[in-house]
Amino acid sequence: MPIPGYDPDDLEETLARLLAEHGHSEFLTDAEHERVKAGESLVDVLDSEDIERLLDLQRDQSTRPAK
């Protein structure tokens, strides 16, 4: 699923990083996690709402004041 403004490879890396930081269980079912482990792309497995939620987490982190 194309996401405007994102290179597909960069998006895949970004989603993988965000999932590692925030936990797979909130965004992936067990079956979806197995599909990703089997080599399927996160962009293909995640629905658009989950992709948006993950990218919002990244935006929130980048706009948070430094401590």
Wavefront OBJ file of the C-alpha trace (Angstrom):
o trace
v 0.000 0.000 0.000
v 1.703 3.252 -1.060
v 1.956 5.935 1.597
v 2.361 9.422 0.102
v 5.605 11.118 1.079
v 7.430 7.954 2.145
v 9.959 5.839 0.305
v 8.758 2.215 0.671
v 12.115 0.986 2.002
v 12.394 3.856 4.464
v 8.824 3.291 5.581
v 9.471 -0.401 6.200
v 12.567 0.429 8.291
v 10.716 3.143 10.199
v 7.773 0.862 10.978
v 10.101 -1.938 12.122
v 11.968 0.464 14.416
v 8.755 1.886 15.870
v 7.336 -1.584 16.463
v 10.545 -2.595 18.233
v 10.332 0.510 20.427
v 6.617 0.267 21.221
v 5.950 -3.452 21.103
v 4.469 -5.632 18.417
v 1.470 -6.791 20.438
v -0.287 -3.424 20.319
v -0.200 -3.343 16.522
v 0.097 -6.938 15.268
v -1.969 -10.005 15.971
v -0.078 -13.259 16.471
v -0.980 -14.300 12.920
v 0.258 -10.978 11.495
v 3.478 -11.239 13.487
v 4.039 -14.699 12.003
v 3.485 -13.298 8.495
v 6.139 -10.632 9.124
v 8.541 -13.222 10.556
v 7.969 -15.278 7.395
v 9.174 -12.328 5.310
v 6.043 -10.388 4.438
v 6.346 -6.606 4.461
v 5.010 -4.617 7.418
v 3.472 -2.223 4.908
v 1.430 -5.122 3.514
v 0.523 -6.635 6.886
v -0.419 -3.538 8.891
v -3.642 -1.756 8.080
v -3.579 1.944 7.269
v -4.865 2.936 10.722
v -2.019 1.111 12.474
v 0.548 2.633 10.115
v -0.866 6.096 10.869
v -0.776 5.393 14.644
v 2.859 4.288 14.445
v 3.867 7.305 12.387
v 2.012 9.554 14.834
v 4.139 8.074 17.633
v 7.240 9.087 15.679
v 5.885 12.599 15.132
v 5.042 12.891 18.838
v 8.593 11.854 19.759
v 10.165 14.358 17.371
v 8.073 17.276 18.657
v 8.536 16.490 22.344
v 10.891 18.937 24.111
v 14.320 17.545 24.948
v 14.909 16.701 28.605
l 1 2 3 4 5 6 7 8 9 10 11 12 13 14 15 16 17 18 19 20 21 22 23 24 25 26 27 28 29 30 31 32 33 34 35 36 37 38 39 40 41 42 43 44 45 46 47 48 49 50 51 52 53 54 55 56 57 58 59 60 61 62 63 64 65 66 67
